Amino acid sequence: MGMRLLVDSLPRSFTVEKLCALFASYGQVLSAQVIKIPDQPVTLIGTVEMATEQDADRAMTALHGTIIENEMILVFKEPQQPD
């Protein structure tokens, strides 16, 4: 199992394909999802699962605070669920 990242403040025009392409530069993307928030018409959130923790760390370091289509995206590691 890979490492999941949470991506906040994606531009409303973002798609799963764009999200995968954005993160693929930093390692293997296992899955991605874009979620529309009904009460926030301007931005989206997303999740990206990277193949390794090292890939996730590289992506998070490079992309956190990046401006995309006039939105500053925020990238965080998803909290681990206790076993």
Beta strands, then each sheet from edge to edge (+ up, - down):
strand 1: 3-11
strand 2: 29-36
strand 3: 43-50
strand 4: 67-68
strand 5: 71-72
strand 6: 74-77
sheet 1: 2+ 3- 1+ 6-
sheet 2: 4+ 5-
end
